[in-house]
Amino acid sequence: MQNLIAQQPEDYVKSAMKVIAANVQAIADEIDYSEVKTLVTGILAAQQNHKRLFVMGAGRSGLVVKGFAMRLMHLGFNVYVVGETVTPAVETDDLLIVISGSGETKSINEMSALAKAKGTRLAAVTSNRDSTLGTISDAIVVVKGRTKASGMDWVWCGGWSNRFAAARSSTPITARFGPSISRPSAAPLPLQTGPARRLRSRAYSLIEPSRIRS
């Protein structure tokens, strides 16, 4: 196995990059850009009205929102990541942008509802328009893709020994980059469902900063 990787690692990497690029292109062609315009207009309006931007997500979506927040900060926006120790409480007409593929992450939806109860405007980026998050949001951008709610299958990369858990549709697809190898009999590892362990402290941080605890 190590010999396979040593001989042609560029083939595996190149094939993976092409698959990723093809999926990005397909998704870009399906996005409703009027939804994107609505979100951008809301972001600009918050800045012009001296309101603050908040971003929130769990798991992989949480990593994405942190990168998004950094770019907004570089552009001069007043932005905070929900759950950080320096994040203040939301106020009326602030804008909370939530990223959740499934739109059904319980902790995220409960905190979104708390923010809306305080008069905060809510925008969602999700793959599921009819999800709980989608139905309570004031604005929504649908980005199609597989989520943890879609089931799970394995992605195998040539002779690599690492297993990758990936969200899959109801039709299992095993991607192979490089030489075909047999699928293992080992049971898949379950996907994590999100950082529910800190729901109480993170939820309170939306409404009462002094209640934040590590």
Backbone as a printed PyTorch tensor [residue, N CA C, xyz], in Angstrom:
tensor([[[  0.8260,  -1.2020,   0.0000],
         [  0.0000,   0.0000,   0.0000],
         [  0.8630,   1.2550,   0.0000]],

        [[  1.9110,   1.2640,   0.7880],
         [  2.8120,   2.4050,   0.8080],
         [  3.4980,   2.5630,  -0.5400]],

        [[  3.7670,   1.4300,  -1.2160],
         [  4.3920,   1.5020,  -2.5280],
         [  3.4760,   2.1720,  -3.5430]],

        [[  2.1650,   1.8660,  -3.4450],
         [  1.2020,   2.4860,  -4.3520],
         [  1.2140,   3.9970,  -4.2150]],

        [[  1.2010,   4.4640,  -2.9790],
         [  1.1850,   5.9000,  -2.7290],
         [  2.4990,   6.5310,  -3.1750]],

        [[  3.6040,   5.8320,  -2.9220],
         [  4.9140,   6.3710,  -3.2860],
         [  5.0750,   6.4650,  -4.7920]],

        [[  4.4470,   5.5490,  -5.5520],
         [  4.6180,   5.5240,  -6.9890],
         [  3.8050,   6.6040,  -7.7020]],

        [[  2.5440,   6.7900,  -7.3150],
         [  1.6880,   7.7020,  -8.0510],
         [  0.7800,   8.5400,  -7.1470]],

        [[  1.3300,   9.2450,  -6.2060],
         [  0.4680,  10.0500,  -5.3130],
         [ -0.2300,  11.1750,  -6.0570]],

        [[  0.4230,  11.7040,  -7.1100],
         [ -0.1770,  12.8230,  -7.8340],
         [ -1.4710,  12.4130,  -8.5360]],

        [[ -1.5660,  11.1270,  -8.9480],
         [ -2.7770,  10.6670,  -9.6150],
         [ -3.9700,  10.6860,  -8.6750]],

        [[ -3.7810,  10.2490,  -7.4350],
         [ -4.8540,  10.2370,  -6.4610],
         [ -5.3040,  11.6590,  -6.1450]],

        [[ -4.3260,  12.5340,  -5.9180],
         [ -4.6480,  13.9180,  -5.5590],
         [ -5.3340,  14.6260,  -6.7130]],

        [[ -4.8270,  14.4340,  -7.9200],
         [ -5.4060,  15.0870,  -9.0900],
         [ -6.8340,  14.6160,  -9.3300]],

        [[ -7.0660,  13.3070,  -9.2050],
         [ -8.4060,  12.7690,  -9.4020],
         [ -9.3790,  13.3200,  -8.3680]],

        [[ -8.9370,  13.3860,  -7.1050],
         [ -9.7910,  13.9230,  -6.0420],
         [-10.1290,  15.3840,  -6.3030]],

        [[ -9.1290,  16.1600,  -6.7410],
         [ -9.3570,  17.5810,  -7.0120],
         [-10.3390,  17.7780,  -8.1670]],

        [[-10.2700,  16.9070,  -9.1760],
         [-11.1890,  17.0170, -10.3100],
         [-12.6200,  16.7010,  -9.8990]],

        [[-12.7780,  15.6980,  -9.0250],
         [-14.1100,  15.3660,  -8.5340],
         [-14.6840,  16.5350,  -7.7340]],

        [[-13.8650,  17.1280,  -6.8750],
         [-14.3020,  18.2650,  -6.0670],
         [-14.6900,  19.4420,  -6.9610]],

        [[-13.8370,  19.7430,  -7.9510],
         [-14.0970,  20.8700,  -8.8540],
         [-15.3850,  20.6590,  -9.6440]],

        [[-15.6130,  19.4340, -10.0930],
         [-16.8250,  19.1300, -10.8610],
         [-18.0700,  19.3230, -10.0090]],

        [[-18.0010,  18.9150,  -8.7490],
         [-19.1390,  19.0900,  -7.8500],
         [-19.3970,  20.5540,  -7.5450]],

        [[-18.3310,  21.3280,  -7.3450],
         [-18.4820,  22.7610,  -7.0940],
         [-19.1470,  23.4360,  -8.2880]],

        [[-18.7140,  23.0710,  -9.5130],
         [-19.2980,  23.6520, -10.7160],
         [-20.7760,  23.3160, -10.8390]],

        [[-21.1240,  22.0470, -10.5550],
         [-22.5160,  21.6250, -10.6500],
         [-23.3920,  22.3710,  -9.6520]],

        [[-22.8880,  22.5460,  -8.4390],
         [-23.6440,  23.2640,  -7.4130],
         [-23.7910,  24.7400,  -7.7740]],

        [[-22.7060,  25.3310,  -8.3130],
         [-22.7460,  26.7460,  -8.6920],
         [-23.8010,  27.0030,  -9.7660]],

        [[-24.0020,  26.0340, -10.6550],
         [-24.9820,  26.1910, -11.7310],
         [-26.4170,  26.1070, -11.2150]],

        [[-26.6190,  25.5370, -10.0260],
         [-27.9730,  25.3240,  -9.5120],
         [-28.3970,  26.3530,  -8.4680]],

        [[-27.4770,  27.1930,  -8.0250],
         [-27.8150,  28.1830,  -6.9990],
         [-28.7390,  29.2610,  -7.5700]],

        [[-29.7150,  29.6490,  -6.7920],
         [-30.6040,  30.7520,  -7.1520],
         [-29.9270,  32.0470,  -6.6790]],

        [[-29.3710,  32.7900,  -7.6100],
         [-28.5700,  33.9490,  -7.2210],
         [-29.4190,  35.1340,  -6.7630]],

        [[-30.7240,  35.0580,  -6.9340],
         [-31.5790,  36.0710,  -6.3180],
         [-31.5630,  35.9090,  -4.8010]],

        [[-31.4250,  34.6630,  -4.3260],
         [-31.2960,  34.4080,  -2.8880],
         [-29.9800,  34.9610,  -2.3560]],

        [[-28.9280,  34.7990,  -3.1410],
         [-27.6240,  35.3430,  -2.7480],
         [-27.6950,  36.8620,  -2.6690]],

        [[-28.3610,  37.4820,  -3.6400],
         [-28.4990,  38.9440,  -3.6500],
         [-29.2340,  39.4300,  -2.4110]],

        [[-30.2740,  38.6940,  -2.0030],
         [-31.0260,  39.0630,  -0.8050],
         [-30.1450,  39.0130,   0.4300]],

        [[-29.3130,  37.9640,   0.5300],
         [-28.4090,  37.8380,   1.6720],
         [-27.3790,  38.9580,   1.6840]],

        [[-26.7820,  39.2360,   0.5370],
         [-25.7740,  40.3060,   0.4530],
         [-26.3960,  41.6500,   0.7910]],

        [[-27.6220,  41.8820,   0.3090],
         [-28.3130,  43.1330,   0.6190],
         [-28.5420,  43.2650,   2.1230]],

        [[-28.8920,  42.1590,   2.7740],
         [-29.0880,  42.1790,   4.2200],
         [-27.8050,  42.4680,   4.9800]],

        [[-26.7050,  41.9050,   4.5060],
         [-25.4010,  42.1590,   5.1380],
         [-25.0250,  43.6360,   5.0150]],

        [[-25.2010,  44.1890,   3.8260],
         [-24.8660,  45.6010,   3.6070],
         [-25.7810,  46.5210,   4.4070]],

        [[-27.0650,  46.1520,   4.5110],
         [-28.0140,  46.9720,   5.2680],
         [-27.6590,  46.9930,   6.7430]],

        [[-27.2370,  45.8430,   7.2770],
         [-26.8360,  45.7910,   8.6870],
         [-25.6620,  46.7280,   8.9450]],

        [[-24.7100,  46.7360,   8.0270],
         [-23.5470,  47.6090,   8.1860],
         [-23.9450,  49.0760,   8.1000]],

        [[-24.7870,  49.4070,   7.1440],
         [-25.1960,  50.7990,   6.9570],
         [-26.0280,  51.3100,   8.1250]],

        [[-26.7710,  50.4050,   8.7690],
         [-27.6200,  50.7920,   9.9030],
         [-26.9170,  50.6180,  11.2470]],

        [[-25.6000,  50.4100,  11.1780],
         [-24.7710,  50.2660,  12.3850],
         [-25.2270,  49.0910,  13.2580]],

        [[-25.6610,  48.0250,  12.5990],
         [-26.0050,  46.7920,  13.2890],
         [-24.8700,  45.7900,  13.1010]],

        [[-24.9040,  44.7510,  13.9130],
         [-23.8000,  43.7920,  13.8990],
         [-24.1860,  42.5100,  13.1730]],

        [[-23.1640,  41.8360,  12.6820],
         [-23.3420,  40.5450,  12.0260],
         [-22.8600,  39.4440,  12.9660]],

        [[-23.6200,  38.3690,  13.0210],
         [-23.2340,  37.1850,  13.7780],
         [-23.2900,  35.9890,  12.8320]],

        [[-22.3320,  35.0780,  12.9760],
         [-22.3440,  33.8550,  12.1650],
         [-22.3120,  32.6570,  13.1000]],

        [[-22.9520,  31.5510,  12.6670],
         [-23.0440,  30.3830,  13.5420],
         [-23.1200,  29.1050,  12.7160]],

        [[-22.4920,  28.0660,  13.2230],
         [-22.5590,  26.7560,  12.5950],
         [-21.9430,  25.7330,  13.5360]],

        [[-22.2290,  24.4700,  13.3000],
         [-21.6860,  23.3970,  14.1280],
         [-20.8570,  22.4560,  13.2580]],

        [[-19.8410,  21.8420,  13.8520],
         [-19.0270,  20.8800,  13.1300],
         [-18.3060,  21.5130,  11.9500]],

        [[-18.3970,  20.8700,  10.7840],
         [-17.7450,  21.4000,   9.5910],
         [-18.3050,  22.7550,   9.1970]],

        [[-19.6070,  22.9390,   9.3600],
         [-20.2170,  24.2330,   9.0640],
         [-19.6530,  25.3180,   9.9740]],

        [[-19.3160,  24.9320,  11.2170],
         [-18.7110,  25.8850,  12.1470],
         [-17.3630,  26.3780,  11.6610]],

        [[-16.5930,  25.4860,  11.0480],
         [-15.2970,  25.8850,  10.4890],
         [-15.4980,  26.8410,   9.3160]],

        [[-16.5100,  26.5730,   8.5150],
         [-16.7960,  27.4310,   7.3640],
         [-17.1880,  28.8310,   7.8150]],

        [[-18.0500,  28.9350,   8.8350],
         [-18.5080,  30.2610,   9.2600],
         [-17.3700,  31.0810,   9.8590]],

        [[-16.4060,  30.4140,  10.4750],
         [-15.2630,  31.1580,  11.0200],
         [-14.4360,  31.7790,   9.9010]],

        [[-14.2480,  31.0230,   8.8250],
         [-13.5460,  31.5910,   7.6750],
         [-14.3310,  32.7320,   7.0450]],

        [[-15.6550,  32.5660,   6.9700],
         [-16.5250,  33.6100,   6.4340],
         [-16.4490,  34.8650,   7.2920]],

        [[-16.4680,  34.6780,   8.6110],
         [-16.3800,  35.8220,   9.5280],
         [-15.0660,  36.5720,   9.3430]],

        [[-13.9820,  35.8390,   9.1300],
         [-12.6810,  36.4820,   8.9460],
         [-12.6820,  37.3470,   7.6870]],

        [[-13.2810,  36.8340,   6.6140],
         [-13.3390,  37.6110,   5.3730],
         [-14.2070,  38.8490,   5.5430]],

        [[-15.3210,  38.7130,   6.2560],
         [-16.1600,  39.8770,   6.5170],
         [-15.4060,  40.9270,   7.3280]],

        [[-14.6280,  40.4520,   8.3110],
         [-13.8180,  41.3720,   9.1200],
         [-12.8060,  42.1020,   8.2440]],

        [[-12.1890,  41.3870,   7.3090],
         [-11.2180,  42.0100,   6.4000],
         [-11.8750,  43.1030,   5.5520]],

        [[-13.1860,  42.9370,   5.2830],
         [-13.9250,  43.9090,   4.4710],
         [-14.4730,  45.0640,   5.3050]],

        [[-14.2150,  45.0140,   6.6130],
         [-14.6110,  46.1220,   7.4720],
         [-15.9360,  45.9650,   8.1850]],

        [[-16.5130,  44.7610,   8.1620],
         [-17.7930,  44.5430,   8.8360],
         [-17.5850,  44.2380,  10.3120]],

        [[-18.5950,  44.5980,  11.1040],
         [-18.5870,  44.3240,  12.5430],
         [-19.2160,  42.9430,  12.7390]],

        [[-18.4040,  41.8970,  12.8610],
         [-18.8990,  40.5250,  12.8270],
         [-18.3780,  39.7170,  13.9970]],

        [[-19.2160,  38.7990,  14.4910],
         [-18.8660,  37.9400,  15.6190],
         [-19.2510,  36.4970,  15.3110]],

        [[-18.4920,  35.5630,  15.8700],
         [-18.7910,  34.1420,  15.7620],
         [-19.4980,  33.7020,  17.0330]],

        [[-20.7110,  33.1850,  16.9170],
         [-21.4680,  32.7320,  18.0900],
         [-20.7310,  31.5760,  18.7660]],

        [[-20.5850,  31.6850,  20.0790],
         [-19.9010,  30.6510,  20.8460],
         [-18.5260,  31.0610,  21.3160]],

        [[-17.9460,  32.1140,  20.7130],
         [-16.6460,  32.6100,  21.1590],
         [-16.8210,  33.4280,  22.4420]],

        [[-15.7730,  33.4640,  23.2570],
         [-15.8740,  34.1230,  24.5630],
         [-16.0400,  35.6330,  24.4620]],

        [[-15.6390,  36.2240,  23.3280],
         [-15.7320,  37.6860,  23.1910],
         [-16.9930,  38.1120,  22.4430]],

        [[-17.8800,  37.1750,  22.1470],
         [-19.0830,  37.4920,  21.3740],
         [-20.1590,  38.0880,  22.2820]],

        [[-20.6670,  39.2770,  21.9460],
         [-21.7180,  39.8940,  22.7720],
         [-23.0830,  39.2800,  22.4770]],

        [[-24.0730,  39.7090,  23.2340],
         [-25.4410,  39.2470,  22.9900],
         [-26.0090,  39.9350,  21.7580]],

        [[-26.8930,  39.2270,  21.0590],
         [-27.5460,  39.8250,  19.9000],
         [-28.5840,  40.8430,  20.3500]],

        [[-28.8960,  41.7670,  19.4530],
         [-29.8960,  42.7880,  19.7190],
         [-30.8570,  42.8760,  18.5430]],

        [[-31.9050,  43.6520,  18.7200],
         [-32.9090,  43.8370,  17.6670],
         [-32.2650,  44.3390,  16.3780]],

        [[-32.6340,  43.6930,  15.2690],
         [-32.1930,  44.0520,  13.9120],
         [-30.7350,  43.7310,  13.6160]],

        [[-30.0330,  43.0650,  14.5470],
         [-28.7580,  42.4750,  14.1600],
         [-29.0530,  41.3650,  13.1560]],

        [[-28.0410,  40.8980,  12.4400],
         [-28.2390,  39.8350,  11.4570],
         [-27.4260,  38.6090,  11.8580]],

        [[-28.1130,  37.4910,  12.0390],
         [-27.4610,  36.2180,  12.3530],
         [-27.4900,  35.3390,  11.1070]],

        [[-26.3160,  34.9590,  10.6300],
         [-26.1900,  34.0990,   9.4510],
         [-25.7980,  32.7060,   9.9300]],

        [[-26.6180,  31.7230,   9.6100],
         [-26.4090,  30.3550,  10.0800],
         [-26.1470,  29.4390,   8.8920]],

        [[-25.1160,  28.6100,   9.0030],
         [-24.8380,  27.6020,   7.9800],
         [-25.0960,  26.2310,   8.5810]],

        [[-25.9790,  25.4820,   7.9450],
         [-26.2880,  24.1240,   8.3810],
         [-26.7640,  23.3310,   7.1740]],

        [[-26.0120,  22.3020,   6.8030],
         [-26.3790,  21.5230,   5.6300],
         [-27.7530,  20.9120,   5.7510]],

        [[-28.0040,  20.2360,   6.8580],
         [-29.2920,  19.5670,   7.0560],
         [-30.3830,  20.5330,   7.4780]],

        [[-30.0020,  21.5900,   8.1890],
         [-30.9920,  22.5100,   8.7490],
         [-31.7390,  21.9270,   9.9200]],

        [[-31.2340,  20.8040,  10.4430],
         [-31.9230,  20.1140,  11.5310],
         [-31.0140,  19.8670,  12.7420]],

        [[-29.8860,  20.5580,  12.8240],
         [-29.0330,  20.4300,  14.0010],
         [-29.7310,  21.0960,  15.1840]],

        [[-30.0670,  20.2980,  16.1830],
         [-30.9370,  20.7660,  17.2610],
         [-30.3760,  21.9850,  17.9860]],

        [[-29.0970,  21.9380,  18.3500],
         [-28.5150,  23.0540,  19.0980],
         [-28.5330,  24.3390,  18.2860]],

        [[-28.2440,  24.2290,  17.0020],
         [-28.2360,  25.4020,  16.1260],
         [-29.6440,  25.9820,  15.9820]],

        [[-30.6270,  25.1220,  15.8070],
         [-31.9960,  25.6040,  15.6360],
         [-32.5300,  26.2610,  16.9090]],

        [[-32.1690,  25.7070,  18.0610],
         [-32.6480,  26.2940,  19.3150],
         [-32.0280,  27.6700,  19.5410]],

        [[-30.7370,  27.8070,  19.2330],
         [-30.0940,  29.1140,  19.3880],
         [-30.6170,  30.1160,  18.3590]],

        [[-30.9270,  29.6420,  17.1570],
         [-31.5100,  30.5250,  16.1330],
         [-32.8730,  31.0450,  16.5860]],

        [[-33.6680,  30.1730,  17.1880],
         [-34.9810,  30.5860,  17.6970],
         [-34.8420,  31.6050,  18.8140]],

        [[-33.8430,  31.4220,  19.6910],
         [-33.5950,  32.3960,  20.7580],
         [-33.2500,  33.7640,  20.1810]],

        [[-32.4260,  33.7610,  19.1470],
         [-32.0330,  35.0300,  18.5270],
         [-33.2310,  35.7240,  17.8920]],

        [[-34.0800,  34.9660,  17.2050],
         [-35.2600,  35.5580,  16.5850],
         [-36.2110,  36.1290,  17.6260]],

        [[-36.2760,  35.4810,  18.7860],
         [-37.1420,  35.9730,  19.8550],
         [-36.6820,  37.3350,  20.3580]],

        [[-35.4210,  37.6560,  20.1470],
         [-34.8920,  38.9600,  20.5600],
         [-34.9840,  39.9950,  19.4500]],

        [[-35.5850,  39.6120,  18.3230],
         [-35.7510,  40.5620,  17.2260],
         [-34.6150,  40.5640,  16.2260]],

        [[-33.7400,  39.5820,  16.3170],
         [-32.6310,  39.4700,  15.3710],
         [-33.1300,  38.9050,  14.0540]],

        [[-32.6320,  39.4240,  12.9490],
         [-32.9710,  38.8730,  11.6400],
         [-32.1200,  37.6290,  11.3970]],

        [[-32.7130,  36.6200,  10.7790],
         [-32.0590,  35.3240,  10.6170],
         [-31.9370,  34.9610,   9.1410]],

        [[-30.7170,  34.6540,   8.7290],
         [-30.4620,  34.1870,   7.3640],
         [-29.8060,  32.8180,   7.4390]],

        [[-30.2080,  31.9250,   6.5500],
         [-29.6910,  30.5600,   6.5790],
         [-29.0760,  30.1850,   5.2430]],

        [[-27.9710,  29.4500,   5.3130],
         [-27.3850,  28.8040,   4.1370],
         [-27.4870,  27.3070,   4.4120]],

        [[-28.2960,  26.6110,   3.6150],
         [-28.5990,  25.2160,   3.9020],
         [-28.8720,  24.4510,   2.6180]],

        [[-28.8720,  23.1350,   2.7100],
         [-29.2310,  22.2900,   1.5700],
         [-30.6970,  21.8740,   1.6160]],

        [[-31.3710,  22.2380,   2.6960],
         [-32.7260,  21.7560,   2.9170],
         [-33.6730,  22.9290,   3.1940]],

        [[-34.3250,  23.3920,   2.1460],
         [-35.2160,  24.5500,   2.2720],
         [-36.3520,  24.2940,   3.2540]],

        [[-36.8570,  23.0710,   3.3000],
         [-38.0160,  22.7410,   4.1280],
         [-37.6390,  22.2850,   5.5330]],

        [[-36.3810,  22.4730,   5.9080],
         [-35.9190,  22.0810,   7.2390],
         [-36.4580,  23.0390,   8.2950]],

        [[-36.2470,  22.6800,   9.5590],
         [-36.6490,  23.5670,  10.6620],
         [-35.9780,  24.9210,  10.5330]],

        [[-34.6690,  24.9210,  10.2550],
         [-33.9390,  26.1820,  10.1100],
         [-34.4680,  26.9790,   8.9310]],

        [[-34.7260,  26.3000,   7.8180],
         [-35.2020,  26.9940,   6.6300],
         [-36.5440,  27.6700,   6.8390]],

        [[-37.4230,  27.0230,   7.5870],
         [-38.7750,  27.5580,   7.7710],
         [-38.8190,  28.7480,   8.7290]],

        [[-37.8490,  28.8680,   9.6360],
         [-37.8720,  29.9890,  10.5830],
         [-37.0120,  31.1600,  10.1210]],

        [[-36.2830,  30.9880,   9.0260],
         [-35.3500,  32.0280,   8.5720],
         [-36.0660,  33.1180,   7.7860]],

        [[-35.5470,  34.3440,   7.9060],
         [-36.0760,  35.4690,   7.1440],
         [-35.5480,  35.4680,   5.7140]],

        [[-34.3610,  34.9220,   5.5320],
         [-33.7500,  34.8030,   4.2030],
         [-33.0370,  33.4630,   4.1450]],

        [[-32.9810,  32.8750,   2.9590],
         [-32.3740,  31.5640,   2.8240],
         [-31.6420,  31.4510,   1.5000]],

        [[-30.4680,  30.8420,   1.5350],
         [-29.7210,  30.5010,   0.3270],
         [-29.5710,  28.9900,   0.3140]],

        [[-30.1380,  28.3440,  -0.6950],
         [-30.0780,  26.8890,  -0.7890],
         [-28.8540,  26.4930,  -1.6150]],

        [[-27.9610,  25.7440,  -0.9850],
         [-26.7820,  25.2080,  -1.6640],
         [-26.9180,  23.6950,  -1.6340]],

        [[-27.2310,  23.1070,  -2.7600],
         [-27.5020,  21.6780,  -2.8010],
         [-26.2540,  20.8730,  -2.4660]],

        [[-26.4630,  19.7900,  -1.7580],
         [-25.3570,  18.9160,  -1.3930],
         [-25.8450,  17.8410,  -0.4570]],

        [[-25.0330,  16.8290,  -0.2630],
         [-25.3900,  15.7620,   0.6620],
         [-25.1000,  16.2050,   2.0800]],

        [[-25.9580,  15.8080,   3.0110],
         [-25.8000,  16.1710,   4.4050],
         [-25.8260,  14.9280,   5.2620]],

        [[-25.5790,  15.1200,   6.5490],
         [-25.5880,  13.9720,   7.4560],
         [-26.9690,  13.3340,   7.5550]],

        [[-27.9940,  14.0790,   7.1560],
         [-29.3470,  13.5390,   7.1840],
         [-29.6400,  12.6430,   5.9830]],

        [[-28.7030,  12.5930,   5.0250],
         [-28.9220,  11.8390,   3.7980],
         [-28.4400,  10.4000,   3.8730]],

        [[-27.7970,  10.0290,   4.9570],
         [-27.2120,   8.6950,   5.0380],
         [-25.7050,   8.7770,   4.8890]],

        [[-25.0440,   7.6360,   4.8680],
         [-23.5870,   7.6530,   4.8450],
         [-23.0530,   6.4750,   4.0520]],

        [[-21.9700,   6.7220,   3.3450],
         [-21.2730,   5.6620,   2.6290],
         [-19.7840,   5.9710,   2.7500]],

        [[-18.9720,   5.1120,   2.1770],
         [-17.5270,   5.2970,   2.2650],
         [-16.9580,   5.8480,   0.9750]],

        [[-15.9870,   6.7170,   1.1010],
         [-15.2200,   7.1650,  -0.0500],
         [-13.8380,   6.5540,   0.0780]],

        [[-13.4140,   5.8240,  -0.9420],
         [-12.0890,   5.2050,  -0.9290],
         [-11.2090,   5.8570,  -1.9630]],

        [[ -9.9880,   6.1040,  -1.6080],
         [ -9.0470,   6.7600,  -2.5080],
         [ -7.9110,   5.8010,  -2.8360]],

        [[ -8.0000,   5.1300,  -3.9760],
         [ -6.9350,   4.2730,  -4.4510],
         [ -6.4660,   3.2960,  -3.4030]],

        [[ -5.1580,   3.2680,  -3.1440],
         [ -4.6030,   2.3310,  -2.1870],
         [ -4.4740,   2.9070,  -0.7950]],

        [[ -5.0770,   4.0670,  -0.5450],
         [ -4.9420,   4.6840,   0.7650],
         [ -5.6480,   3.8430,   1.8120]],

        [[ -5.1020,   3.8130,   2.9940],
         [ -5.6850,   2.9970,   4.0560],
         [ -6.6940,   3.7530,   4.8980]],

        [[ -6.7110,   5.0840,   4.7920],
         [ -7.6500,   5.8640,   5.6030],
         [ -9.0680,   5.7270,   5.0770]],

        [[-10.0220,   5.6320,   5.9870],
         [-11.4320,   5.5930,   5.6320],
         [-12.0320,   6.9760,   5.8630]],

        [[-12.8590,   7.3860,   4.9270],
         [-13.4700,   8.6970,   5.0510],
         [-14.9840,   8.5300,   5.1040]],

        [[-15.5820,   8.9890,   6.1950],
         [-17.0420,   8.9750,   6.2940],
         [-17.5670,  10.1660,   5.5230]],

        [[-18.5220,   9.9280,   4.6460],
         [-19.0490,  11.0170,   3.8280],
         [-20.5560,  10.9210,   3.7630]],

        [[-21.2310,  12.0660,   3.7620],
         [-22.6820,  12.0720,   3.6130],
         [-23.0180,  11.6070,   2.2130]],

        [[-23.9730,  10.6970,   2.1080],
         [-24.3270,  10.1130,   0.8220],
         [-25.8420,  10.1140,   0.6380]],

        [[-26.2610,  10.0260,  -0.5880],
         [-27.6830,   9.9280,  -0.8790],
         [-28.1580,   8.5100,  -0.6110]],

        [[-29.4460,   8.2530,  -0.8550],
         [-29.9920,   6.9320,  -0.5920],
         [-29.4090,   5.8820,  -1.5290]],

        [[-28.7910,   6.3130,  -2.6340],
         [-28.1260,   5.3890,  -3.5450],
         [-26.6370,   5.3800,  -3.2320]],

        [[-26.1270,   4.3140,  -2.6100],
         [-24.7180,   4.2920,  -2.2190],
         [-23.8010,   4.4130,  -3.4200]],

        [[-22.7970,   5.2560,  -3.2880],
         [-21.7920,   5.4080,  -4.3300],
         [-20.4290,   5.3370,  -3.6750]],

        [[-19.5690,   4.4710,  -4.1720],
         [-18.2190,   4.3960,  -3.6530],
         [-17.2760,   4.9770,  -4.6900]],

        [[-16.5970,   6.0600,  -4.3360],
         [-15.6670,   6.6950,  -5.2690],
         [-14.2940,   6.0640,  -5.1160]],

        [[-13.6760,   5.7320,  -6.2240],
         [-12.3290,   5.1750,  -6.1860],
         [-11.4360,   6.0120,  -7.0790]],

        [[-10.3160,   6.4350,  -6.5720],
         [ -9.3550,   7.1890,  -7.3350],
         [ -8.1000,   6.3390,  -7.4420]],

        [[ -7.7820,   5.8640,  -8.6350],
         [ -6.6150,   5.0010,  -8.7730],
         [ -7.0600,   3.5510,  -8.8270]],

        [[ -6.1860,   2.6180,  -8.4680],
         [ -6.4930,   1.1940,  -8.5680],
         [ -7.6800,   0.8130,  -7.7000]],

        [[ -8.5480,  -0.0790,  -8.2170],
         [ -9.6990,  -0.5440,  -7.4630],
         [ -9.2460,  -1.4480,  -6.3310]],

        [[ -9.8970,  -1.3180,  -5.1870],
         [ -9.5990,  -2.1790,  -4.0520],
         [-10.9100,  -2.6390,  -3.4500]],

        [[-10.8830,  -3.7040,  -2.7330],
         [-12.1090,  -4.2340,  -2.1600],
         [-12.5470,  -3.3990,  -0.9740]],

        [[-13.8470,  -3.3400,  -0.7750],
         [-14.4030,  -2.5850,   0.3390],
         [-14.2920,  -3.4250,   1.6060]],

        [[-13.8870,  -2.8370,   2.7300],
         [-13.6890,  -3.6040,   3.9540],
         [-14.9950,  -4.0370,   4.5770]],

        [[-14.9120,  -5.0510,   5.4360],
         [-16.1060,  -5.5270,   6.1190],
         [-16.3350,  -4.8160,   7.4410]],

        [[-15.3860,  -3.9560,   7.8280],
         [-15.5130,  -3.2330,   9.1000],
         [-16.7360,  -2.3260,   9.0740]],

        [[-17.4410,  -2.2540,  10.1900],
         [-18.6350,  -1.4210,  10.2850],
         [-18.2570,   0.0460,  10.2480]],

        [[-19.0150,   0.8900,   9.5370],
         [-18.7120,   2.3250,   9.4890],
         [-18.7980,   2.9550,  10.8680]],

        [[-18.0040,   3.9870,  11.0600],
         [-18.0580,   4.7530,  12.2990],
         [-19.1870,   5.7690,  12.1840]],

        [[-19.9410,   6.0240,  13.2490],
         [-21.0580,   6.9540,  13.1670],
         [-20.5780,   8.3830,  13.0110]],

        [[-21.3500,   9.1860,  12.2960],
         [-21.0310,  10.6050,  12.1790],
         [-21.3690,  11.3150,  13.4760]],

        [[-20.5870,  12.3300,  13.8090],
         [-20.9040,  13.1420,  14.9750],
         [-22.0810,  14.0470,  14.6400]],

        [[-22.8730,  14.3660,  15.6400],
         [-24.1040,  15.1260,  15.4050],
         [-24.0160,  16.5850,  15.8050]],

        [[-22.8710,  17.0470,  16.3060],
         [-22.7490,  18.4620,  16.6400],
         [-22.4160,  18.6860,  18.1010]],

        [[-21.9890,  19.8970,  18.4200],
         [-21.5180,  20.2090,  19.7760],
         [-22.6380,  20.5030,  20.7500]],

        [[-23.5320,  19.5360,  20.9460],
         [-24.6640,  19.7670,  21.8440],
         [-24.2350,  19.8970,  23.2970]],

        [[-23.0100,  19.4360,  23.6080],
         [-22.5720,  19.4480,  25.0030],
         [-22.4770,  20.8490,  25.5800]],

        [[-22.3500,  21.8800,  24.7170],
         [-22.2530,  23.2390,  25.2370],
         [-23.4570,  24.0810,  24.8340]],

        [[-24.5720,  23.4120,  24.5840],
         [-25.7560,  24.1300,  24.1450],
         [-26.1790,  25.2000,  25.1320]],

        [[-26.2190,  24.8500,  26.4310],
         [-26.7260,  25.8100,  27.4100],
         [-25.8800,  27.0750,  27.4580]],

        [[-24.5490,  26.9300,  27.5560],
         [-23.6990,  28.1180,  27.6700],
         [-23.7050,  28.9250,  26.3890]],

        [[-23.7420,  28.2430,  25.2150],
         [-23.7350,  28.9770,  23.9570],
         [-25.0690,  29.6780,  23.7450]],

        [[-26.1560,  29.0390,  24.1420],
         [-27.4670,  29.6640,  23.9900],
         [-27.5640,  30.9010,  24.8690]],

        [[-27.0970,  30.8010,  26.1010],
         [-27.1240,  31.9620,  26.9860],
         [-26.2620,  33.0950,  26.4480]],

        [[-25.1800,  32.7470,  25.7090],
         [-24.2980,  33.8010,  25.1960],
         [-25.0210,  34.6860,  24.1900]],

        [[-26.0970,  34.1730,  23.5850],
         [-26.8650,  34.9720,  22.6480],
         [-27.6940,  36.0330,  23.3560]],

        [[-28.0830,  35.7640,  24.5960],
         [-29.0090,  36.6700,  25.2690],
         [-28.4220,  37.3270,  26.5070]],

        [[-27.3530,  36.7600,  27.0530],
         [-26.7830,  37.2880,  28.2890],
         [-25.2860,  36.9570,  28.3470]],

        [[-24.4030,  37.8500,  27.8560],
         [-22.9770,  37.5570,  27.7730],
         [-22.3620,  37.1280,  29.0890]],

        [[-22.8490,  37.6370,  30.2280],
         [-22.2500,  37.3240,  31.5100],
         [-22.4230,  35.8640,  31.8870]],

        [[-23.3260,  35.1420,  31.1810],
         [-23.5590,  33.7380,  31.5140],
         [-22.6220,  32.8090,  30.7640]],

        [[-21.7300,  33.3600,  29.9200],
         [-20.8100,  32.5150,  29.1460],
         [-19.8510,  31.8150,  30.0950]],

        [[-19.6800,  30.5370,  29.9090],
         [-18.7220,  29.7570,  30.6770],
         [-17.9060,  28.9010,  29.7350]],

        [[-16.6820,  28.5810,  30.1160],
         [-15.8190,  27.7590,  29.2610],
         [-16.2030,  26.2980,  29.4080]]])
